[in-house]
């Protein structure tokens, strides 16, 4: 008999696949980031056992302690940093995470590059774009994206793989659609420049309340926690 987490995980994956097919996309092109932030190690271990392949954390210290507590099972999944990263924690982030979703400044990217060089690693990252221009949110202004991308291109120990956004909260998922559409358009705009070392293969957008709309608009990574684990 499946646990509640296993059932929820399967249900979300089915909904992602259905949304992809409805949009004429291959469901295999969309990956579920199971947002495990604030949930205890035992709960996260259960999600890993149920098949969670990518786990998303927001805070460095919480993630570090949790990964240590989970033990060997933590090595079976890919860990993504989806929360804001301070440059003084870049070293630990590079050590722990396969993909950092939340880079929003040249200063931060340069520090990640420096720490990745020390670690002998090429760090994968996404640029967080504040598409709605909300003062309460992190992310670069869309008008400054191309300038940042060009500045990042020469850095040898990072690779920009796409963009991430968090739209304004709304009960109706359709409210998120124009923001997702804008992010996808920005990715196309960057791609047309053909900058060496810059790849727009990932769009990280969509959460528990609006991930199906995000998939319809081109998301390759959807970040879902509450719909899998329950309310925090």
C-alpha positions in Angstrom: 0.0 0.0 0.0 1.4 3.4 -1.0 1.9 6.1 1.6 0.2 9.5 1.2 3.5 11.1 0.0 4.0 8.3 -2.6 0.3 8.7 -3.8 0.7 12.5 -4.0 4.0 12.2 -5.9 2.5 9.9 -8.4 -0.6 12.1 -8.8 1.5 15.2 -9.4 3.6 13.4 -12.0 0.5 12.3 -13.8 -0.9 15.8 -13.9 2.4 17.1 -15.2 2.4 14.5 -18.0 -1.2 15.3 -18.9 -0.5 19.1 -19.0 2.5 18.4 -21.3 0.6 16.2 -23.6 -2.2 18.8 -23.8 0.3 21.4 -24.9 1.8 19.0 -27.5 5.0 18.5 -25.4 6.9 15.3 -24.5 6.2 14.7 -20.7 9.8 13.5 -20.5 10.9 17.1 -21.1 9.4 18.3 -17.8 11.0 17.4 -14.5 9.5 17.6 -11.0 11.5 19.4 -8.3 10.1 18.1 -5.0 10.4 21.1 -2.7 11.5 19.6 0.6 12.4 22.9 2.4 11.1 23.0 6.0 10.1 19.3 6.0 12.1 16.9 8.2 14.7 14.4 7.0 12.4 11.4 7.7 9.6 12.9 5.5 12.1 13.6 2.7 13.6 10.1 3.0 10.1 8.8 2.4 9.8 11.0 -0.8 13.1 9.6 -2.0 11.9 6.1 -1.4 8.7 6.9 -3.4 10.8 8.0 -6.4 11.6 11.7 -5.9 14.6 12.3 -8.2 15.2 16.1 -7.6 14.8 17.8 -4.3 14.6 21.5 -3.8 15.9 23.4 -0.8 15.9 27.1 0.1 18.3 27.5 3.0 21.9 26.3 3.0 22.2 25.4 6.7 18.8 23.5 6.8 19.8 21.6 3.6 23.2 20.7 4.9 21.9 19.3 8.2 19.1 17.4 6.4 21.3 15.8 3.8 23.6 14.6 6.6 20.7 13.2 8.5 19.2 11.5 5.5 22.5 9.7 4.9 23.3 7.5 1.9 19.8 7.9 0.4 20.6 11.6 -0.2 23.2 10.6 -2.8 20.5 9.0 -4.9 18.9 12.3 -5.9 19.9 15.6 -7.4 19.8 18.6 -5.0 18.7 22.0 -6.3 18.9 25.3 -4.5 15.7 27.2 -5.2 16.0 29.9 -2.5 17.9 33.2 -2.4 21.7 32.7 -2.1 24.0 35.1 -0.3 27.4 35.3 -1.8 29.1 34.4 1.5 27.4 31.0 1.3 28.4 30.3 -2.3 31.2 27.9 -1.3 28.8 25.6 0.5 26.2 25.9 -2.2 28.7 24.8 -4.8 29.6 21.8 -2.6 26.0 20.7 -2.1 23.9 21.6 -5.1 23.8 20.3 -8.7 21.8 23.3 -9.9 21.3 26.8 -8.4 18.0 28.3 -9.6 18.4 31.7 -8.0 21.3 33.7 -9.3 20.3 37.3 -9.8 23.5 39.4 -9.9 27.0 39.5 -11.5 28.6 39.7 -8.0 26.9 36.5 -6.9 27.7 34.7 -10.2 31.4 35.7 -9.9 31.6 34.4 -6.4 30.0 31.1 -7.5 32.5 30.9 -10.3 35.4 31.5 -8.0 34.3 28.8 -5.5 33.5 26.4 -8.3 37.0 26.9 -9.7 38.5 26.1 -6.3 36.4 23.0 -6.1 37.3 21.9 -9.7 33.7 22.0 -10.7 31.6 23.7 -13.4 28.5 24.9 -11.5 25.2 24.8 -13.3 22.9 27.7 -12.6 19.7 29.5 -13.7 19.1 33.3 -13.7 16.2 34.3 -11.5 14.1 37.0 -13.2 11.6 39.1 -11.3 9.2 39.2 -14.3 6.4 41.0 -12.3 8.8 43.6 -10.8 7.7 42.9 -7.3 9.7 44.8 -4.7 9.3 42.0 -2.2 10.9 39.4 -4.4 14.5 38.7 -5.5 15.4 38.4 -9.2 16.9 40.6 -11.9 14.8 43.1 -13.8 13.9 41.6 -17.3 15.4 44.7 -18.9 18.8 43.9 -17.3 18.9 40.2 -18.2 20.8 40.4 -21.5 23.5 42.6 -20.0 23.9 40.1 -17.1 24.0 37.1 -19.5 26.7 38.7 -21.6 28.8 39.5 -18.5 28.5 35.9 -17.3 29.5 34.3 -20.6 33.3 34.5 -20.1 33.2 32.9 -16.6 34.6 29.4 -17.1 33.4 27.6 -14.0 29.7 28.3 -14.3 27.2 27.4 -17.0 24.0 29.3 -17.4 21.3 26.7 -18.3 18.1 28.8 -18.3 15.8 31.1 -16.3 13.7 30.9 -13.2 10.8 33.1 -11.9 8.2 33.3 -9.2 5.0 35.1 -10.3 2.8 37.1 -7.9 0.7 34.8 -5.7 -2.9 34.3 -6.9 -5.6 31.8 -6.2 -6.3 31.5 -9.9 -3.5 29.8 -11.8 -4.4 31.6 -15.0 -3.1 34.8 -13.4 0.4 33.3 -13.6 0.2 32.6 -17.3 1.4 35.9 -18.7 4.4 35.8 -16.4 5.4 32.3 -17.5 4.9 33.3 -21.1 7.2 36.3 -20.6 9.9 34.2 -19.1 9.7 31.8 -22.0 9.9 34.8 -24.4 13.0 36.1 -22.6 14.7 32.7 -23.0 14.1 32.8 -26.7 15.4 36.3 -26.9 18.7 35.2 -25.1 18.9 32.1 -27.3 18.8 34.1 -30.5 21.9 36.0 -29.5 23.9 32.7 -29.7 26.2 33.5 -26.9 28.9 30.9 -26.4 28.5 29.0 -23.1 24.9 30.2 -22.5 22.1 27.6 -22.9 18.4 28.3 -22.4 17.4 24.7 -22.0 15.7 25.1 -18.6 12.7 27.1 -17.5 12.1 26.8 -13.8 8.6 28.0 -13.2 5.3 26.8 -11.6 4.5 25.7 -8.1 1.8 23.7 -6.4 -1.0 26.1 -7.4 -0.1 26.8 -11.0 2.4 24.1 -12.3 0.0 22.9 -15.0 -0.2 26.4 -16.6 3.6 26.6 -16.3 4.0 23.3 -18.2 1.6 24.6 -20.9 3.9 27.6 -21.3 7.1 25.7 -21.5 8.4 24.9 -18.0 11.0 22.2 -17.9 11.3 22.3 -14.1 8.3 22.7 -11.8 8.8 23.2 -8.1 6.1 21.4 -6.0 6.1 20.9 -2.3 2.7 21.5 -0.6 0.8 19.4 -3.1 3.1 16.5 -2.2 3.9 16.9 1.5 0.9 18.9 2.7 0.8 22.4 4.3 4.0 23.6 6.0 
